[in-house]
Amino acid sequence: MTEIDVPNSPGKFISRWRTDGPVDTGTLGNWKDEMAIESWLMIAEAALFLDAAELFEQLSPLLSPAETATIGLVRRRMLGDNKLEQAIDEAIQVAKNPDTRDLKLEGRLRMERGLTKFENGDIEGAKDDLEWAELRLKSVAKASRDHDLSLLNRAALLMATNAPLMALNVYSEITRDGDHAHETIAISRLGASRIRASMGHMFDAARHAWNAHDHAIRAYQTNMAIEAGTLFLELSLGAIDKNSERMKVQVEAAKPRKVEDPEPALSVHPDDIEGVFDWCFKNLPATNSGEHRPDLRAMVSIAKNLGKLNYFSDLFSEPDEVEDATLAAMIQVCSDDDDHVKIWGDRLSVLTLI
């Protein structure tokens, strides 16, 4: 996969401030321009989340009234306040006021209100606000962080209300050749892959999982890349063919189909299987501990099917490190050694009695 320089971001801005700061406001402005960060609000949010209180206080006077109202909501949510609908309404009024108007933030705040309504059980109100927010953000800030979030939130709401085909349509609006963030593309393709798999469209499901894996790597989202990579492998294990075109070629050649067009057959070159498996294995966390390890469960299951259990010899020899009972049971079933079967049976007994 392609290696990409770590992009400029609010988080990188905070790192620079910790290394080279504190500095005066003029220097902060130069940094912001050099790093092409869109707004002070983005940096102020990062300062809140990354506990850079001194920088946050320095930035606060630079925020517009609408940004100040928005950061107040962020702060309240961080402190655990979940009764925010009135505060969001007040912030929307600031963003709508002709003297303090901010079209982008009005879209974001309507999205926030939609999410709050969903949490409170007002599904129709949530749909209205999320659709309104997405249309506004598409018109004034297409492919921005907030527009990406509005699309993903709309799709999530549709999935939660049992409308997967409508969610799939929303995911299709997040194009790979547009300006959307790699993380957004990865999340959308993971969702699309699962929907397609549930419909029996295995080629499209595998194609979307492949793209999710690729874009998650580009976004430095290792856990998501492993999740997408193992999904691709699970979908492809029964369709390995050395005569297949490489998946990258198949993905680039894929075109929208008419209703009457046949579903392409899934066929995956073994080198693609090897490449994704090796990447996922090399990027697993160093520790095998943790009560919920779906990454290890998936990889062990795939390794068994590919005849690669030798990759996990260290894992198999260290039962005391494993805290996931399902993983322990899988390892016990995979072992051919009677002594190992007993050892892992003992470990499973300990875990299930806790």
N, C-alpha and C positions, 0 to 999 in steps of 0.2 A: 504494500500500500504506500501511497505518497506520503512523505514527511513534509509537514508544513510548519513554518515558524509560528510560535505562540502569538495570537493576534492581540492588538491593543484592546484593552477592555477596562472598565471601571476597577476591576480587581487588580489589574496590572498597575493602574494609577495609584491605588492604595499602597501597593508594594513599593512603588517609586517614592512615594511620600515618606514611608517608613525608612527607606534607605537614605534619601537625600534631604528630607525635611527635618523640622518644619521650615517652610519658606513663606514668603509674603504672597498676597493674593495675586499680584501681577505675575509672579512666576507660576502659580497654579494655572492661571489663564493661558500662559505659554505652553505648559504641559498639555492642557486640555486640547489646544489647537494642534499641537504636534501629534497627539495620539488620535485626533479626529473623533473625539467623544462628543456626542450630539448635545448633551445638556448637563448642567450642574446637578440636576435632579438625579441622574444616573449615578454620578459620583457620590452624592450625598447618601443615596440608598446603600451603595457599597460600603460607605463609611459606617453606616449603622450596623449592617450585617457583619462587618469585619471588625467591629469594636474599635473604630478609630475616632473616638469621641472628640478629641481636640480638632481634628480636621473637619468633622461634622459641624462643630460650632463655628469654625471659620467660614464654612460654605453657606451656612444658613442665611446670612444677609444677602447672598447673591441669588437666592431663589425668588421666582415670581410669586405673586399671591396664589395662583393656582397650584404651583409646585409646592408651596408651603402647606397648603391644605392637603395635598396628596401625601407629602412626607409625614404629616401628622397622622394620617390613616395607617401608613406603613408602621410607624412607631407604635401605635396602639395595638395593631395586630401582633407585633413582636412581643408585646407585654401580655398577650393572651386575651385581649378584649375581643369578644365575638359578637358584640351588640353594636354594630357599626352602621346600620342602614341609615339612621338619621344623619350621622356624620358624613356619610357618603353623599346623601342628598344635598347637604350644605356645601360640600366641596364641588358638586356638580354645578350648583348655582354660581359659585365663584368662577368656574371654568366657562360658564355660559354668559356671564355678565359682560356687556360690551366693553367695559373699561378694563377688565382683567381676563378677557376671553383667551382660551387656549383650546383649539379644536382637537388636538391630539389627546390632551389630558381629559377632555370631555369624553372621548371615546374610551379611554382607559378606565375612567371612573364609572361609566355605564357598564363596562365589563365587570368591574369590581362589584357593582350593585347586583348584576345578574348572578354572580357566584354566591353572593350573600342570600339572595332570594332562593336559590337552589338549596342551600344549606338549611333554609327555614321552611322548605317544602313547597314553595311557590314556583312550580315547574313552568307554568305558562308565563309568569312574569320574568323568570330567568331566561326563557327562550327569547322573549321580546327584547330584553336588554342585551343579550349576547349577540343576537342578529344585528341589532342597531349598532352596537359597538364595532362589530366586524366590518360593516359597511362603511362606517365613518373612518375607521383606521385604514381601510383599503383605499379610501379616497385621498387621505391626507398623509399617510405614513405607510404606504404599501411595503411589505416585507421587513418592516421594523420589528423590534423585539415585541412591542405591544400588539402589532397586527398578527405576528406569529402566534402569540399567546391566545389572541381572540379566536383564531382558527382552531387551535388545539382544544380550547375550552368548549367551543361549539360542538366539535366532534365528540368530546368526552360526554357532554350532555346528551347528545343523540344516542350514544352507546348506552348511557345509563337509563334512557327511556325506551330502550329496545327498538332502535331505528338504525341498525348497522349499515344498511345501504345508503341512507342519507349521510351517515358519518363517513362512509367511503367516498361519497361525492365531495365532502368538505376536504378530506385528505388530498383528493386529486387537485385541489386548488393550490396546494403547496408544491410547486413545480421544482424539479431538481436543477433546471437551467435558469431559474430566476435568482433573486437576491436573498432568498430565505437563508437563515442560519443553518449550518450543518446539523446542529442539534435538533432544530425543528423538523428538518427533513427526516432525520433518523427516527424521531418519535412518530411522525406521521406514517412512515413506511412500516414500522413495527405494528402499528394499529391496523394498517391496510393488509399486511401479511396475515394477521390472525383472522380478519374478516374473510379474506379470500379462501383461507384454509377451511374455515367453517362452511363455505359454500362448495368445497370440493374443487376449487380452481387452483390446482397444485403448482402449475407453472407460475402463475401470477403471485401466489403466496411465496414461493421460493425467490422469485425475482425481487419482490419487495423486501424480503428478509436480507437478501444480499446487499441491496442498496442501503438498508438501515445499518448493517454492519459497517459498510464503507463510510457512510457519513458520520456515524458515531465515532469512528477512529479519527476522522478529520476534526471532530468537535472535542477531541480529548476526553470523551466519555467512555472510559474503559469498561465499566460495568455494563453499560448499555450495548457496547460493541460485542461483549461476550454473550449477552442475552440474545442479540440479533444473530450472531454467528451460530450459536447452538440451535436456534430456531431454524436457520437455513439448513444446517446439517441434518436435523431431525426430519425436515420435510424432504430432503434429498437422498436419504440413505437407500431408499428402494428404487432409485432412478439413476444409479451410477453407470456411465457408459463411456468407455475410452474413445469412442468415435464421436462423442458430442463436441460441439463447439464450446469454447470457453465461455463461462457465464458472463464475463464482461461484454463479449460480442453479442450474446443473446439479449442482454439487457439493453444495449444501445440499439439493437435492431427491433425491439418491441414497439409496436404501434397500437393505437386504440383500435378496437375491433367493433364491427357491427354485431347486432344481436344474432344474426344468422351465421356469423363466422364460427368455425369450430374452435374449441379450446386447445391451445398448443399443448403438446405432450411435454412433460418435464423430463429432461435428460441432462445429466450433470457430468462434466469431465472429472475423472479422479484427481487431477491436479488441483482443481478448485476445492474439492473436499479436503485434500491434504493441506492446502494453504490456509483455509479457514480454521481447520482443527488445530494446526500448529500455532497459529496466531493466538487463538483462544487459550490454548494450554500455556503458552509462554507468558500470557498476561493475567493468569489467575492470581488472586491474592497469595502472598507468601505463606499465610497461615491457613490451616485446615479447620480451625475452630469456628464456632458460631452455630447457634441453634437452628438457623434456617440458611441452608447453603444450596439453593436451586442451581447455582452455577456448577458446583461440583457434582451434584446429582446428574445434571444433564450431560456433563462431560464424561463421567464414568459410564453412563448408559451408552453414549455414542462410542466411546473407546471399546466397549465390549462388542458392539456391532461391527466395528472396524478392525478388530483384532489388535488393539493398541493398549490393552490393559497394562502392559509393561511401563507405559508412561507414568502410571500411578503407583509404582512399586513402593515409593516412600510413603504415600498415603496409606497403602494397605498394611504397611509395617508399623504404623503408629496409631493404634486404636484409641489411645488415651487422649489424643488431640481432637478427635471427632466428637462433636456435641449434637449433631443433627441425627436423630434416631432413624429417619428414613434413609439417609446416606449410609449409616451403619448397616442397615438391613440390606441395602443394595450391594454393599461390598461383601457381606457374608454370602449372598447368593452368587456373586461373581467368582468367589474363591474356589479353587480346585484342591486346595490343601486342607486336609482334615484338621490339622492343628490350627490353621488360620480360621477355619469355619467355627471352631470352638471358641477361639479368642474373640472373634467378632460377635459370636452369640452372647458371650459374657458381657461384652461392651454394650450390646443392644439391651440386655436385661437391666444393666445399670441405668442407661438413659431412659428407658421406659418406666422405671420405678421412681425417677426423680419427680 
